[in-house]
Amino acid sequence: MRKNVGFFLGTVAGACLTLLVTSPQGGAHLFEVAKAAARSDNTYSQLNLFGEVFERIRTDYVEKPDDGKLVEGAINGMISSLDPHSRYMNEKGWSEMQETTHGEFGGLGIEVTMEDGFVKVVAPIDDTPASRAGIMSGDVITAIDDETIQGMTLDQAVNKMKGAPNSSIRLKIVRKDADKPIEVAITREIIRVRPVKYHTEGGDVGYIRITSFNEQTAEGLHKAITDIQKEIPQDKLAGYIIDLRNNPGGLLDQAVSVSGMLMQRGEVVSTRGRNPEETQRFTAHGGDLTKGKPLVVLINGGSASASEIVAGALHDHKRATLIGTRSFGKGSVQTIIPLGAGNGALALTTARYFTPSGHSIQAQGITPDIEVLQDVPDEFKTRSDIMSEAKMRGHLAAEGAEQSGSQAYVPPDEKNDKALTAALNQLHGVTVNADAKNADAAKNAETKTAQKRPVPN
């Protein structure tokens, strides 16, 4: 999605004169015009101040500065005053972002954001060097190869983490309540993000995990559903589990396409900008590939952005039951605006997301129908809750009550995954214990589920 942005400099004297002659609204309207002119004059005065500071640095700084770096630094400073998700990408950063959305790049395999001058991990990508090294949602990266991150832009920090395959990198990580920073050595790999993974459960349930929304996601989901339907006869297929836990999001068009494959029709999401006429609505097309089979969607505190769009759409259309913990709450639209050859691009927050029922995702997230808390090992308990959008410095305000972070831990062994067990129980018609705290009830329910599963041929 692109929007052209222009900057117009001019005077307002002619406009004021015209309004003075033709406006039928009298003094009140002229007063508003005068205030607008004053604001405009103040803006031009501040731009003149910027020009004066720029020239003073160029002529008087102790060493001759690089004009390009000065301008880029000024742009980054301006954008950092907006919100955590708006950013400027120079030509190299823009090229690398395009590689990421295509689904292949060299690096560690983590989704990150900038907070308080440091890089915070939103979520590690499955089966990447970062996930295998134990990097977790909520980790704060303070140094790369002994060089502190503070003072870098997000793009600069990301660029330092990328590199040639088989090259090594050392990260210094701070975890909440940990006694001291953690040093992690990681070997870079070519990251080929396979955004959809799937298998069958118990001979009658299709399990589909979507790890990110890049250009390959919709195609991957189509293949997953097709293959599952080949493996499980339609009369034996109890339903599907769509696992969006710790999915940091990605491309809006992919979220819309994925939703369209799981529901027949209807609105998926709307985006609302500063002006009412900028509202856009995105609807499902293509039909329900699952042929109306029951759906359970798993979400948690690491489910953000595009994954929240999908969960919200399926929930509002009563197409799926949501199980897990409340999602992250990243409900803002970043429009990518190319700035011309050699100048990179601007990722600018231009709107908020709203679910079909009109619920704003921003700083609130999506609340599951059934909350299921995992049993978190002692060594991970301090990171079982992650920072939510509402706790990020400079975030866009919510249109309603803001929500704090929620649990994002997913057990590596499916046998210990209480949310997955609850999803299987739901699809088999077994009553799910909403607080998931009664171990005996959960055990009994799982026994009933096992008895109901057909024995594979």
Residue pairs with C-beta under 8 A, 6 or more apart in sequence:
1 252
1 253
1 333
1 335
1 336
2 335
2 336
2 337
2 338
3 335
3 337
3 350
4 337
5 337
5 346
5 348
9 44
12 33
12 36
12 37
12 40
15 33
16 33
16 34
16 37
19 29
19 30
19 33
20 30
23 29
23 30
50 74
54 70
54 74
57 65
57 70
58 65
58 67
58 70
72 88
72 90
75 88
76 87
76 88
76 153
79 86
79 87
79 88
79 346
79 348
81 394
82 348
82 349
82 394
83 332
83 349
83 394
83 395
83 396
84 113
84 114
84 115
84 392
84 393
84 394
84 395
85 113
85 330
85 332
85 334
85 347
85 349
86 334
86 346
86 347
86 348
86 349
87 153
87 154
87 155
87 346
87 347
88 153
88 155
88 344
88 345
88 346
88 347
89 97
89 155
89 344
89 345
89 346
89 347
90 155
90 343
90 344
91 342
91 343
91 344
92 159
92 344
93 155
93 158
93 159
93 344
94 338
94 344
94 345
96 105
96 158
96 159
96 162
97 336
97 345
97 347
99 105
100 214
101 214
101 215
101 250
101 251
102 214
102 215
103 192
103 193
103 194
103 195
103 214
103 215
103 216
104 190
104 191
104 192
104 193
105 162
105 190
105 191
106 162
106 163
106 164
106 165
106 188
106 189
106 190
106 191
107 161
107 162
107 163
107 188
107 189
107 191
108 128
108 129
108 130
108 135
108 161
108 162
108 169
108 186
108 188
108 191
109 124
109 125
109 128
109 129
109 130
109 131
109 189
109 191
109 193
110 121
110 122
110 123
110 124
110 125
110 128
110 130
110 135
110 161
111 121
111 122
111 123
111 124
111 125
111 212
111 248
112 119
112 120
112 121
112 122
112 141
112 154
112 157
112 158
113 119
113 120
113 122
113 154
113 392
114 120
114 153
114 154
114 157
115 140
115 387
115 392
115 393
116 393
117 149
117 150
117 151
118 140
118 141
118 142
118 149
118 150
118 174
119 140
119 141
119 149
119 154
119 157
119 158
120 138
120 139
120 140
120 141
120 387
121 130
121 135
121 136
121 137
121 138
121 139
121 140
121 141
122 137
122 248
122 302
122 304
122 328
123 137
123 246
123 247
123 248
123 302
123 304
123 408
124 130
124 131
124 135
124 136
124 137
124 246
125 131
125 191
125 193
125 211
125 212
126 197
126 209
126 211
128 189
128 191
129 186
129 187
129 188
129 189
130 186
133 184
133 185
133 186
134 184
135 171
135 173
135 184
136 175
136 380
136 383
137 246
137 301
137 302
137 383
137 386
137 408
138 175
138 176
138 383
138 385
138 386
138 387
138 408
139 173
139 174
139 175
139 383
140 173
140 174
140 175
141 149
141 157
141 171
141 172
141 173
142 148
142 149
142 150
142 172
142 173
142 174
142 181
143 149
143 171
143 172
144 157
144 160
144 161
144 169
144 170
144 171
144 172
145 160
145 169
145 170
146 170
146 172
147 160
149 157
152 160
161 169
161 171
162 188
163 169
163 188
164 188
165 188
165 189
165 190
166 187
166 188
166 189
167 187
167 188
168 185
168 186
168 187
168 188
169 185
169 186
169 187
169 188
170 183
170 184
170 185
170 186
171 183
171 184
171 186
172 181
172 182
172 183
172 184
173 181
173 182
173 183
173 184
174 181
174 182
175 182
175 382
175 383
176 382
176 383
177 382
178 382
193 211
193 212
193 214
193 216
194 211
194 216
194 220
195 210
195 211
195 212
195 213
195 214
195 216
195 217
195 220
195 250
196 208
196 209
196 210
196 211
196 216
196 217
196 220
196 221
196 223
196 224
197 208
197 209
197 211
197 224
198 206
198 207
198 208
198 209
198 224
198 227
198 228
199 207
200 206
200 207
200 228
200 231
200 232
201 207
201 241
201 424
202 424
202 449
202 450
202 453
202 454
203 232
203 236
203 453
203 454
203 455
203 456
204 232
204 236
204 237
204 238
204 453
204 454
205 237
205 238
205 239
205 240
205 241
205 424
205 427
206 224
206 225
206 228
206 229
206 232
206 237
206 239
206 240
206 241
207 240
207 241
207 243
207 420
208 221
208 224
208 225
208 228
208 240
208 241
208 242
208 243
209 243
210 217
210 220
210 221
210 242
210 243
210 244
210 247
210 258
210 307
210 310
211 246
211 247
212 247
212 248
212 249
212 250
213 247
213 249
213 250
213 251
213 254
213 255
213 258
213 305
213 306
213 307
214 250
214 251
214 254
215 251
215 254
217 250
217 251
217 254
217 257
217 258
218 254
218 257
218 258
218 261
221 258
221 261
222 261
222 289
225 240
225 261
225 289
225 290
226 289
228 237
228 240
229 237
234 291
236 454
237 293
238 293
238 294
238 427
238 428
239 290
239 293
239 294
239 295
239 296
239 427
240 290
240 293
240 294
240 295
240 296
241 295
241 296
241 297
241 298
241 420
241 423
241 424
241 427
242 262
242 295
242 296
242 297
242 298
242 310
242 314
242 320
243 297
243 298
243 420
244 297
244 298
244 299
244 303
244 307
244 310
244 311
245 298
245 299
245 300
245 302
245 303
245 324
245 408
245 410
245 419
246 300
246 302
246 303
246 408
246 410
247 302
247 303
247 304
247 306
247 307
248 302
248 304
248 305
248 307
249 255
249 304
249 305
249 306
249 307
249 308
249 330
250 305
250 306
251 306
252 269
252 282
252 306
252 309
252 333
254 306
255 268
255 269
255 306
255 307
255 309
255 310
256 268
256 269
256 282
256 283
256 284
256 309
257 286
258 310
259 268
259 269
259 284
259 309
259 310
259 313
259 314
260 268
260 283
260 284
260 285
260 286
260 287
261 286
261 287
261 288
261 289
261 290
262 288
262 289
262 290
262 295
262 310
262 314
262 319
262 320
263 284
263 288
263 313
263 314
263 317
263 319
264 284
264 287
264 288
265 283
265 284
265 285
266 283
266 284
266 313
266 317
266 356
267 281
267 282
267 283
267 284
267 313
267 356
268 282
268 283
268 284
268 309
268 310
268 313
268 356
269 281
269 282
269 309
269 312
269 313
269 353
269 354
269 355
269 356
270 279
270 280
270 281
270 282
270 353
270 354
270 356
271 278
271 279
271 280
271 282
271 333
271 351
271 352
271 353
271 354
272 278
272 279
272 351
272 352
272 354
273 279
273 333
273 350
273 351
278 350
278 351
280 351
284 313
294 321
294 426
294 427
295 314
295 319
295 320
295 321
296 320
296 321
296 322
296 323
296 423
296 426
296 427
297 310
297 311
297 314
297 315
297 320
297 321
297 322
297 323
298 322
298 323
298 324
298 419
298 420
298 423
299 307
299 308
299 311
299 322
299 323
299 324
299 325
299 326
299 327
299 366
299 368
300 324
300 325
300 327
300 406
300 407
300 408
300 409
300 410
300 419
301 325
301 326
301 327
301 328
301 385
301 386
301 388
301 405
301 406
301 407
301 408
302 328
302 386
302 408
303 311
303 324
303 327
303 328
303 366
304 327
304 328
304 329
304 330
304 389
305 328
305 330
305 331
307 327
308 327
308 328
308 329
308 330
308 331
308 353
308 361
308 365
308 366
309 353
309 355
309 361
311 320
311 322
311 327
311 366
312 355
312 356
312 359
312 361
312 366
313 319
313 355
313 356
314 320
314 322
315 322
315 355
315 366
315 369
316 355
316 356
316 357
316 359
317 356
321 369
321 370
321 426
322 366
322 367
322 368
322 369
322 370
323 368
323 369
323 370
323 372
323 419
323 422
323 423
323 426
323 432
324 368
324 371
324 372
324 419
325 368
325 371
325 372
325 373
325 406
325 407
325 408
326 365
326 366
326 367
326 368
326 371
326 403
326 406
327 361
327 365
327 366
327 406
328 365
328 386
328 388
328 389
329 361
329 362
329 363
329 364
329 365
329 388
329 389
329 390
329 398
329 402
329 403
330 361
330 362
330 389
331 352
331 353
331 354
331 360
331 361
331 362
331 363
331 364
331 365
331 389
332 349
332 351
332 352
332 353
332 362
332 396
333 349
333 350
333 351
333 352
333 353
334 347
334 348
334 349
334 350
335 347
335 348
335 349
335 350
335 351
336 345
336 346
336 347
337 345
337 346
337 347
337 348
338 344
338 345
339 345
339 346
349 396
352 360
352 361
352 362
352 396
352 399
353 360
353 361
353 362
354 360
354 361
355 361
355 366
360 398
360 399
360 400
362 389
362 395
362 396
362 397
362 398
362 399
363 388
363 389
363 390
363 395
363 396
363 397
363 398
363 402
363 403
364 390
364 398
364 400
364 401
364 402
364 403
365 388
365 389
365 403
365 406
370 422
370 426
370 432
370 434
370 436
371 434
371 435
371 436
372 418
372 419
372 422
372 432
372 436
373 407
373 418
373 435
373 436
373 437
374 384
374 407
374 409
374 410
374 411
374 416
374 417
374 418
374 419
375 411
375 416
375 418
376 384
376 407
376 409
380 409
383 408
383 409
384 407
384 408
384 409
385 405
385 406
385 407
385 408
386 405
386 406
386 408
387 405
388 403
388 404
388 405
388 406
389 395
390 398
390 402
390 403
390 404
391 404
391 405
410 417
410 419
411 417
411 418
414 420
418 436
418 442
419 436
421 442
421 445
421 446
422 432
422 433
422 436
422 442
424 449
425 431
425 432
425 445
425 446
425 449
426 432
428 448
428 449
428 452
428 453
429 452
430 445
430 448
430 449
430 452
431 445
432 445
433 441
433 442
433 445
436 442
